[in-house]
Amino acid sequence: MNKNGIALIYTILITSLLLALGTGLASIIFSTTASLHAQKEYTYSFYLAEAAIELGKKQLHDNPFWYTDLNHQGDLINWLKTTAKGLTKSPKDGYTLKIVKEYNTPILYGIGYHGKSCAIIKLQNNFFEELE
């Protein structure tokens, strides 16, 4: 029996196994990191939306008839994200908040943007509701 080359075959098999394990581990780490980054961005967006609600409450305290836009029709979330006129502030580069108060309604919206994330909070009759 000729056993020449068997060590090479074992080396190739072990290397392939280690490479597959390393690739799987790298994939798990990458997806976990991406998930944590998205969660962090959403948390920042949520806090920005809360800050927008607080600024809106101050505006309404100073002027009870204050509003930023006329009443909307159709898809509320899309309207708030895109075409709703609101008071927009950027406290820091990459961080944006928007306050939307419709004319003659008791509803105040706070929208926070950070990175690719967006959070929307609705305040109505002193009750908060997270819309997105």
QUIJO-V526890 format. One record per run of one state. SS is the DSSP state (helix for helix, strand for strand, loop for the rest). FROM is the first residue (numbers start at 1). TO is the last residue. If there is no record, write none. Layout:
# QUIJO-V526890
((SS	FROM	TO) (SS	FROM	TO))
This chain:
# QUIJO-V526890
((loop	1	5) (helix	6	62) (loop	63	68) (strand	69	69) (loop	70	75) (helix	76	81) (loop	82	86) (strand	87	92) (loop	93	94) (strand	95	102) (loop	103	106) (strand	107	114) (loop	115	116) (strand	117	124) (loop	125	126) (strand	127	130) (loop	131	132))
